[in-house]
Protein backbone atom coordinates (compact mmCIF):
# COMPACT_ATOMS: atom_id res chain seq x y z
CA UNK A 1 0.00 0.00 0.00
CA UNK A 2 2.92 2.31 0.45
CA UNK A 3 3.11 4.63 -2.47
CA UNK A 4 5.91 7.02 -3.29
CA UNK A 5 4.80 9.89 -1.10
CA UNK A 6 6.61 13.18 -1.03
CA UNK A 7 6.43 14.02 2.64
CA UNK A 8 8.61 13.71 5.69
CA UNK A 9 12.31 13.11 6.00
CA UNK A 10 15.28 15.14 4.90
CA UNK A 11 15.23 16.26 1.29
CA UNK A 12 18.43 17.90 0.05
CA UNK A 13 16.50 19.64 -2.70
CA UNK A 14 14.00 21.25 -0.31
CA UNK A 15 14.11 25.08 -0.34
CA UNK A 16 15.09 25.31 3.34
CA UNK A 17 18.19 23.20 2.64
CA UNK A 18 19.39 25.29 -0.30
CA UNK A 19 22.32 27.52 0.76
CA UNK A 20 21.18 30.18 -1.71
CA UNK A 21 17.95 30.58 0.27
CA UNK A 22 19.59 31.16 3.64
CA UNK A 23 19.65 34.77 4.73
CA UNK A 24 22.21 36.21 7.11
CA UNK A 25 19.44 38.08 8.89
CA UNK A 26 17.80 34.79 9.71
CA UNK A 27 14.34 33.56 8.94
CA UNK A 28 13.66 35.83 5.99
CA UNK A 29 14.07 33.24 3.26
CA UNK A 30 14.99 34.39 -0.22
CA UNK A 31 13.74 37.93 0.04
CA UNK A 32 15.81 39.12 2.97
CA UNK A 33 14.14 42.47 2.60
CA UNK A 34 12.20 42.48 5.86
CA UNK A 35 14.82 43.88 8.20
CA UNK A 36 12.41 45.65 10.51
CA UNK A 37 12.69 44.98 14.21
CA UNK A 38 9.68 43.50 15.96
CA UNK A 39 8.87 42.43 19.47
CA UNK A 40 8.88 45.80 21.18
CA UNK A 41 5.96 47.17 23.19
CA UNK A 42 2.86 48.35 21.34
CA UNK A 43 3.71 51.39 19.21
CA UNK A 44 7.49 51.17 19.69
CA UNK A 45 8.28 48.97 16.68
CA UNK A 46 7.65 51.79 14.20
CA UNK A 47 9.71 54.30 16.20
CA UNK A 48 12.63 51.92 16.56
CA UNK A 49 12.64 51.02 12.86
CA UNK A 50 12.44 54.66 11.78
CA UNK A 51 15.31 55.54 14.08
CA UNK A 52 17.39 52.67 12.70
CA UNK A 53 16.76 53.68 9.11
CA UNK A 54 17.65 57.32 9.77
CA UNK A 55 21.18 56.37 10.90
CA UNK A 56 22.37 53.52 8.66
CA UNK A 57 25.47 51.63 9.66
CA UNK A 58 28.29 52.06 7.20
CA UNK A 59 30.70 49.25 6.60
CA UNK A 60 34.38 49.86 6.15
CA UNK A 61 37.14 47.67 4.84
CA UNK A 62 38.61 45.40 7.52
CA UNK A 63 41.89 46.47 8.98
CA UNK A 64 44.89 44.53 7.68
CA UNK A 65 45.56 43.11 11.16
CA UNK A 66 41.97 41.95 11.68
CA UNK A 67 42.66 38.62 9.97
CA UNK A 68 45.99 36.93 10.71
CA UNK A 69 47.80 34.76 8.24
CA UNK A 70 46.06 31.50 7.46
CA UNK A 71 49.13 29.45 8.40
CA UNK A 72 51.61 30.72 10.98
CA UNK A 73 55.23 30.49 10.01
CA UNK A 74 56.76 27.45 11.69
CA UNK A 75 60.16 25.85 11.59
CA UNK A 76 60.57 23.21 8.89
CA UNK A 77 60.03 19.60 9.92
CA UNK A 78 63.29 17.69 10.01
CA UNK A 79 63.07 13.98 9.10
CA UNK A 80 64.28 11.46 11.65
CA UNK A 81 66.99 10.12 9.35
CA UNK A 82 68.34 13.57 8.40
CA UNK A 83 71.94 14.42 9.29
CA UNK A 84 72.46 16.50 12.41
CA UNK A 85 72.19 20.25 12.16
CA UNK A 86 74.74 20.67 14.97
CA UNK A 87 77.74 18.49 14.02
CA UNK A 88 80.03 20.24 16.54
CA UNK A 89 77.70 19.44 19.46
CA UNK A 90 78.03 16.03 21.15
CA UNK A 91 74.96 13.80 21.35
CA UNK A 92 75.04 13.92 25.14
CA UNK A 93 74.78 17.72 25.34
CA UNK A 94 72.16 18.60 27.96
CA UNK A 95 72.44 15.23 29.69
CA UNK A 96 73.87 14.62 33.16
CA UNK A 97 76.58 12.37 31.70
CA UNK A 98 78.92 12.30 28.76
CA UNK A 99 80.61 15.08 26.83
CA UNK A 100 79.25 18.59 26.38
CA UNK A 101 77.38 20.88 28.74
CA UNK A 102 75.16 19.30 31.38
CA UNK A 103 71.56 19.82 32.44
CA UNK A 104 72.23 23.43 33.46
CA UNK A 105 71.82 24.58 29.84
CA UNK A 106 68.20 23.34 29.83
CA UNK A 107 67.09 25.96 32.40
CA UNK A 108 64.85 23.45 34.17
CA UNK A 109 63.54 24.01 37.71
CA UNK A 110 65.60 22.26 40.38
CA UNK A 111 64.57 18.72 41.28
CA UNK A 112 64.14 18.08 45.02
CA UNK A 113 66.49 15.59 46.60
CA UNK A 114 65.11 12.13 47.33
CA UNK A 115 65.54 12.72 51.08
CA UNK A 116 62.96 15.51 50.97
CA UNK A 117 60.46 13.64 48.84
CA UNK A 118 57.44 12.27 50.68
CA UNK A 119 57.15 8.52 50.31
CA UNK A 120 53.54 8.45 51.46
CA UNK A 121 54.31 6.94 54.84
CA UNK A 122 53.50 10.21 56.59
CA UNK A 123 50.14 10.24 54.82
CA UNK A 124 49.47 6.70 56.10
CA UNK A 125 50.35 7.75 59.63
CA UNK A 126 48.08 10.81 59.40
CA UNK A 127 45.17 8.71 58.16
CA UNK A 128 45.72 6.25 61.01
CA UNK A 129 45.62 9.11 63.53
CA UNK A 130 42.25 10.14 62.11
CA UNK A 131 40.92 6.57 62.26
CA UNK A 132 42.79 4.48 64.87
CA UNK A 133 40.28 1.62 64.47
CA UNK A 134 41.40 0.97 60.85
CA UNK A 135 43.26 -2.32 61.10
CA UNK A 136 44.48 -2.20 57.50
CA UNK A 137 46.32 1.07 58.05
CA UNK A 138 47.74 -0.24 61.33
CA UNK A 139 49.11 -3.35 59.58
CA UNK A 140 50.67 -1.29 56.79
CA UNK A 141 52.39 1.04 59.26
CA UNK A 142 53.66 -1.93 61.30
CA UNK A 143 55.03 -3.52 58.12
CA UNK A 144 56.82 -0.31 57.13
CA UNK A 145 58.26 0.10 60.62
CA UNK A 146 59.33 -3.56 60.76
CA UNK A 147 61.03 -3.65 57.33
CA UNK A 148 62.37 -0.10 57.37
CA UNK A 149 60.85 0.61 53.95
CA UNK A 150 60.69 4.32 53.22
CA UNK A 151 59.53 4.38 49.64
N, C-alpha and C positions, 0 to 999 in steps of 0.2 A: 503494500500500500504506500510505501514511502516514495514519494515523487521527488524530483529535483526541485526543492524549494529554495528560494533565494531569501532566506532570513536566518538570522543568528550567526554567531561565530565571527571570526576575524576575516575580513576581506581586504586584501592589500589594495584593491582598486577602489575601495570606498572613498568618498570625498574627504572624510575626516582623517584618513590615513595618507593623503596626498600632501607632501611637503610644500607644494605650491599654494595650498589652501590655508596654511597655518600663518596666522598673523602675530606679529611681535606684541601687539597690544592685548592679545588673548581674547578668545571667544568671539571675534568679529568675523570669522570666516574669510571669504574671498574679498569682501568689500573693504574692510579695514577703515572705513570712513567714519564710523560712529566712534569718535574719540571723546564724547562728552562724559563727564563724571556724573554718576548717579549715586543714590544712597544717602544723600544728605537730608536734613529735615525739610519739611514741606516748604517750598518756596525758595530754598537755598540752592538747589541744583542749577537753576538758571543764572543766578548771580555768580556762582563759582565758575561756571563755564564761560560766562562773558568776561570775567576777570582773567581767566586763563588765556582766552583768545586775544585779549588786548595786549598782553605781554608775552609774545611767543619766545620760546627758548631757541637760541641760536646754537648751532653746533659748530665747533671749530675743529681743525685738524688736530689729531693727537700729537702730544709732544713726542720728540724722538726717544726719550727715555721711558715713555709709558710702557713700551713693549720691549722686553729684553731679547737678546739673541735667542733663536730657537734652540741652539745647542751651545752650551758653554764650552769654552776652550779648555780641553783637558790634555794631560800629557799623553803621548802616544803609548799604546800598549806594547810591551816588550815580550816577545815569545819566550817560553821557558828554555828553549834550546839556543837562544841567541848568545853570542859572546858577551862577556862582562863589559859594562860601560866604565868600570873603574879598575883597570888592570894593575895599577900601582897599589891598590888597597888589598890587604890580605882578606881571605874569606872569613876569618875569625874576628874581624873588626867589630866592636860592639859587644863581644862576648866576654865572659869573665875569665876565659882561658885562651891560650894561643897568642899569636903575634897581633900587633896592631893595638889601637886604643881599646880600653875596656868599656864597661857599662856606663862610665861617667859621661860618655859622649851622647848617650841616649836621652839625657835629662829626665829620667824617670823619678818618681817620688821614692824616698827611701823605704826599704822593706824592713819591717820590725824583726828583731832577733827572735829566734825560736824560744828563748827563755821568757820573753814577754808575751808570747802568744798564749791565749787561753785554750786549754785542751778540752774544756767542757766539764772537767771534774768539779770545778767551782760551781757550775750551774747545777750539777747533780746534787751537790751538798746543799745549795740554796733551796732546791725543790724539796729535799728531805726535811729541811728545817720547817718548811711550810706544811708538810704532811708527814709527821713522824710515824704514822701508822702504815705507810707504804712499804711493804716488805720487799718489793722488787728494787726500789731505790736503795734500801738498806743493804741488800745483797750486793748490788753493783758497787756501792761505796766500800763495803768490806773487801770485795775482790780487788778493787784498785789499791786499797791500803795494804792488802796482803802481798800482792805481786809487785807493787811499786810502779805500776804503769802510770805514765803521766800524759800519754797521748792517745 
